[in-house]
């Protein structure tokens, strides 16, 4: 798969995941029933943005892990707050 097609596919995935989370909110779902699917979608979206659009996928060293770690800490804090 060429780079242009891969970027387009990942962009479409971002749109679909955003639509799913918005759809869950429009259905009136809230609380524990929806927090884990939304956070999972956020983790996937964050990983796509970090790897593809911030161009950290091929970077060696601490930068990629620092940014991914920050994402996990934020999502973990949100999960802890809603437990």
C-alpha positions as CSV (number, residue, x, y, z in Angstrom):
1,X,0.0,0.0,0.0
2,X,1.5,3.3,-1.0
3,X,1.9,6.2,1.6
4,X,-1.0,8.3,0.1
5,X,-3.5,5.4,0.3
6,X,-2.4,4.5,3.8
7,X,-2.8,8.1,5.0
8,X,-6.2,8.2,3.4
9,X,-7.3,5.0,5.1
10,X,-6.1,6.2,8.5
11,X,-7.9,9.5,8.0
12,X,-11.1,7.6,7.2
13,X,-10.5,5.5,10.4
14,X,-10.3,8.8,12.4
15,X,-13.6,10.0,10.9
16,X,-15.3,6.7,11.6
17,X,-14.1,6.5,15.2
18,X,-15.2,10.1,15.7
19,X,-18.6,9.3,14.3
20,X,-19.0,6.3,16.6
21,X,-18.2,8.3,19.7
22,X,-20.5,11.1,18.6
23,X,-23.2,8.5,17.9
24,X,-22.9,7.1,21.3
25,X,-23.4,10.5,22.9
26,X,-26.4,11.2,20.6
27,X,-28.0,8.0,21.8
28,X,-27.9,9.4,25.3
29,X,-25.4,6.8,26.6
30,X,-23.3,7.9,29.5
31,X,-21.4,6.6,32.5
32,X,-19.6,3.3,32.7
33,X,-21.5,1.7,29.8
34,X,-19.9,4.1,27.4
35,X,-16.6,5.2,28.9
36,X,-14.5,2.1,27.9
37,X,-15.6,2.1,24.2
38,X,-15.0,5.9,24.0
39,X,-11.6,5.6,25.7
40,X,-10.6,2.7,23.4
41,X,-11.6,4.7,20.4
42,X,-9.6,7.6,21.8
43,X,-6.5,5.4,22.3
44,X,-6.7,4.2,18.7
45,X,-7.2,7.7,17.4
46,X,-4.3,9.0,19.5
47,X,-2.1,6.2,18.2
48,X,-2.9,7.0,14.6
49,X,-2.2,10.7,15.1
50,X,1.0,10.1,17.0
51,X,2.4,7.5,14.6
52,X,1.2,8.9,11.3
53,X,0.4,12.5,11.5
54,X,3.1,13.5,14.0
55,X,5.5,11.2,12.0
56,X,6.8,9.4,15.1
57,X,6.2,5.8,13.8
58,X,9.8,5.3,12.7
59,X,11.5,7.4,15.3
60,X,13.9,5.6,17.6
61,X,14.5,6.7,21.1
62,X,12.3,8.1,23.8
63,X,10.2,10.6,21.9
64,X,7.6,8.2,20.6
65,X,7.3,6.4,23.9
66,X,7.1,9.7,25.8
67,X,4.1,10.8,23.7
68,X,2.4,7.4,23.8
69,X,3.0,7.2,27.5
70,X,1.4,10.6,28.0
71,X,-1.6,9.4,26.1
72,X,-1.9,6.3,28.3
73,X,-1.5,8.4,31.5
74,X,-4.3,10.8,30.4
75,X,-6.6,7.9,29.4
76,X,-5.8,6.0,32.6
77,X,-6.5,9.1,34.7
78,X,-9.9,9.5,33.0
79,X,-10.6,5.8,33.6
80,X,-9.7,6.1,37.2
81,X,-11.9,9.2,37.6
82,X,-14.9,7.3,36.2
83,X,-14.5,4.1,38.1
